Amino acid sequence: MASPPPPPKLPIPGRRNILITSALPYVNNVPHLGNIIGCVLSADVFARYCRLRGYNAIYICGTDEYGTATETKALEEKCSPKEICDKYHVIHDEVYKWFDIKFDKFGRTSAPEQTEVCQAIFHKLMENKWLTENTMQQLYCDTCERFLADRLVEGKCPTEGCNYEAARGDQCENCSKLLNPTELIDPKCKVCKNAPRIRDTDHLFLELPLLSDKLVNYINNTSVAGMWSQNAIQATNAWLKEGLKQRCITRDLKWGVPVPHEKYKDKVFYVWFDAPIGYISITASYTPDWEKWWKDPDNVELFQFMGKDNVPFHTVMFPSTLLGTGENWTMMKTISVTEYLNYEAGKFSKSHGIGVFGNDAKTTNIPSEVWRYYLLMNRPEVSDTLFTWADLQAKLNSELLNNLGNFINRVLSFVAKPAGGGYDSIIPDAPNAESHPLTNALAEKTNKWVEQYLEAMEKVKLKQGLKSAMAISSDGNAYLQESQFWRLYKEDPATCAIVMKTSVGVVYLLACLLEPFMPSFSREVLHQLNMSPDEDLSFCDDKGETAKAKRPWDFVSAGHKIGKPVPLFKELKDEQVEAFRIKFAGSQAERILKEQADAEAKKKFIGQFSLAFVSEGSSKKKQSGGSKSKTAEEVSVAKLDIRVGLIRKAEKHPDADSLYIEEIDVGEEAPRTVVSGLVKFIPLEEMQNRKVCVLCNLKPVAMRGIKSHAMVLAASNEDHTKVELVEPPESAAVGERVTFAGFSGEPEASLNAKSKTWEKLSADLHSNGELVACYKDVPFTTSAGVCKVKTIANGEIR
């Protein structure tokens, strides 16, 4: 039975109480890596750091569900806005869980609390006379018979020097200039592509010019006290320099928070009025005592994370809204802003499907901790940065595998060695460690890096914090090498004990400092240290952990028994990088078309042919229910010409990402050319010069221009996410015939019969061109003996 969730956290008097938000991601699409590093991941790192230090912190986020973007997506997918929100909220939640994002609450702006809080703030603004009515000209589409909201209009950007052809009605994606739809050159309705006309409509406006004195005073004080990032200050000053203007807070839409005003009851609030209020309403859905977080500025610090295009709405619009209510709101203290993360040769784009998206990352089988590390080390804090597959490979192989992973594995593996070669997994005692010069020098370096780490993290300089932690690992490697601990073990056991106990302490320290960045890595390190993450992972001043940085040999007690060390990272190879580069080239739409073309090519390989194993004696028997399968041709096991083959050469198909071309010796005068869809499952180097089982009597079929003259046999788990080649015994001769054999000396039986002696065997010719057999303990045999079949149950190779 699952344990109940912990009670909501509330501010604690005398403690440092930190409220953390990240920009609410639009619910109309899957987030790409640029979105993830720009808001949710960066905020997650800081939230984890705060918890690590013992601060009383909560992290609030959720999907931004109202507005034109949702209505537009609903039109595209021919469903209601609510159905779009329900669908994509789940997708966002799953993506963030895979990336190990730990929210205290991940909510939705379509929740009832949003309407309640938003309308209450509106009433306060009306009471205080900060809202005015005005008539504005808006684009109206006669074809669609509706006013066009900002995002339902596209046209040429009017900004001098930009002239972007696909600027939206609210903002140009190219130059980031905020726009009104009527400013666009040659505007078009996004739904019907016809030119709209200008028509008058009444709306409500927030009087930013009248609030400017309060706002400027807040900005001047808070930007200094909260150490706002330079890009946030620049974006805010740009708005102030242009002069604050009235901002319309209502829209002619149906999907949104209704305006509680008789004249405007058919309108909803503008998404950039109600979206920031979502931080408050999601907190209200987290705890009914939400005001203790949001109306206590003396005891709560508000940190907000976002991309640079969201800055004015958080430094001008949202503060003005809160100031206008006259209530004692917890205002933003610190804002952390990222520039753009670009992809290979261009920009990440949700609307155009360019780049690697959150659900794509999972399909690469590169662990989430590696993605987190790369994105954070490449975080665009002061200028745009570039994602490239080659750079990801370099950082994984050089920094994570060869530096961090190598240090930890060397230390723990040596400690785990049996007595006589190591310490039998027991941490040795090391009295007077500070008297050892090399160890003392390491402690001084480590302490300086920790001080730099803490300073950077307190200022939300996440990239610098990560670099400082990784520098400790580099120093640890140098310490091991210079100490020559392998010699000390025999020649100077006391000093060796100092070196190893200190090194284990540094391993623990790295697990602590890197937990905000790579939580799954830290959990695994603590597991290998035989320590509990919940009990042992901390770096608090009041518990004395920061002081121990000067004495790393004190982190782990003598006599403690560690767990089993295993490698922490796996090398990313050149051929994998090239495959990813090709796979994720172009837009998502182009990738889907390519995948469909590949699938069609694979279907040609098998046509309508399906394979069912039956015995000779049962080939005329009817299946249960009295009718034969219309899609399966019954084939006797005896008719299958399966031979032992030797792959002489394997290479990738020049015109298909998922296919290999193999030259296989099956005991004939010349090797056979075989095309197999195994690229996603088996690395190219593992396909070279190995014995396989080959089905030889299939009709040759051309796949993407290459004719295949046989089929390689493979076994998979039930959902075909893992595939292994069927391996004959080493002693089997090339060309030797493979047969099926029954248990208990029985003759060939009906392999799909429901009998006690056979597990049910299902084998079919899958669309990737391999015979994929899913069964338990059914051996292939040759005259040389039983053929080893690698079967997979519950995702584990057995």
Secondary structure by P-SEA (a helix, b strand, c coil): cccccccccccccccbbbbbbcccccccccccaaaaaacaaaaaaaaaaaaaaccccccbbbbbcccaaaaaaaaaacccaaaaaaaaaaaaaaaaaaaccccccccccccaaaaaaaaaaaaaaaaaccbbbbbbbbbbbcccccccccccccccccccccccccccccccccccccccccccccccccccccbbbbbbbbbcccccccaaaaaaaaaaaaaaaacccaaaaaaaaaaaaaccccccccccccccccccccccccccccccccccaaaaaaaaaacccccccccccccbbbbbbbccccccccccaaaaaaaaaccccccccbbbbbcccccccccccccccccccaaaaaaacccaaaaaaaaaaaccccbbbbbbaaaaaaaaaccccccaaaaaaaaaaaaacccccccccbbbbbccccccaaaaaaaaaaaaaaaaaaaaaaacaaaaaaaaaaaaaaaaaaaaaaacccccccccaaaaaaaaaaaaaaaaaaaaaaccccaaaaaaaaaaacccccccccccccccccccccccccccccccccccccccbbbbcaaaaaaaaaaacccaaaaaaaaaaaaaaaaaacccbbbbbbccccccccccccccccccccccccccbbbbbbbcccccccccccbbbbbccccccbbbbbbbccccccccccccbbbbbbbccccccccccccccbbbbbbbcccccccccccccccccccccccccccccccccccccccccccbbbbccccccccccccccccccccccbbbbbcccccccc
